[in-house]
């Protein structure tokens, strides 16, 4: 039985790959974006689902 891979948009960063920043923006200040820790900067989360006798297992698929 093969696993089906589903992708959906990361809810933490809304698909941008960068979470919303809580840094204040003063004139002349540089802001360094950080990657989203949920999707690792990809903006999408892949999940593999495989049913075995009615049981459903969800695991993050690493690419």
FENQUI-V8794 format. One record per backbone hydrogen bond with DSSP energy under -0.5 kcal/mol. CO is the residue of the C=O (numbers start at 1). NH is the residue of the N-H. Records with the same first field share a line. If there is no record, write none. Layout:
CO = NH / NH
//
This chain:
4 = 6 / 49
6 = 47
8 = 45
10 = 14 / 15
12 = 20
13 = 16
17 = 36
24 = 26
26 = 29
30 = 32
31 = 33
34 = 19
36 = 40 / 41
39 = 42
43 = 10
45 = 8
46 = 61
47 = 6 / 49
48 = 59
49 = 4
50 = 57
52 = 55
55 = 52 / 57
57 = 50
59 = 48
60 = 62
//
